[in-house]
Amino acid sequence: MLWADVIAVMEERQFERLKQRFGMSLKGKKLTCLDISDSYEFMEPVLVALIGQRLHRLGVRNAIPQNEKAPARARAFPIHATEP
């Protein structure tokens, strides 16, 4: 959490758990809820596209997995906030 500029969660309940668990560590971070229900399979193409669209609206770029050869659960999502 310390290195993150932007923290996005899928559902409101995840947002609440983050606040409970990390509290003051979240101070100064850009937090957002993407409002995407937990009805998709892991890395389902529709889900990946939806996350990308929602993050793009927030000014976040490069949210697509960079290493397609890595196992799905090992892929990194480098996320960078764009400059205002």
Secondary structure in CASP SS format (residue, H / E / C, confidence):
PFRMAT SS
TARGET T0000
AUTHOR 0000-0000-0000
METHOD secondary structure of the structure
MODEL  1
M C 1.00
L C 1.00
W C 1.00
A C 1.00
D C 1.00
V E 1.00
I E 1.00
A E 1.00
V E 1.00
M C 1.00
E C 1.00
E H 1.00
R H 1.00
Q H 1.00
F H 1.00
E H 1.00
R H 1.00
L H 1.00
K H 1.00
Q H 1.00
R H 1.00
F H 1.00
G H 1.00
M H 1.00
S H 1.00
L H 1.00
K C 1.00
G C 1.00
K C 1.00
K E 1.00
L E 1.00
T E 1.00
C E 1.00
L C 1.00
D C 1.00
I C 1.00
S C 1.00
D C 1.00
S C 1.00
Y C 1.00
E C 1.00
F C 1.00
M C 1.00
E C 1.00
P H 1.00
V H 1.00
L H 1.00
V H 1.00
A H 1.00
L H 1.00
I H 1.00
G H 1.00
Q H 1.00
R H 1.00
L H 1.00
H H 1.00
R H 1.00
L C 1.00
G C 1.00
V E 1.00
R E 1.00
N C 1.00
A C 1.00
I C 1.00
P C 1.00
Q C 1.00
N C 1.00
E C 1.00
K C 1.00
A C 1.00
P C 1.00
A H 1.00
R H 1.00
A H 1.00
R C 1.00
A C 1.00
F C 1.00
P C 1.00
I C 1.00
H E 1.00
A E 1.00
T C 1.00
E C 1.00
P C 1.00
END
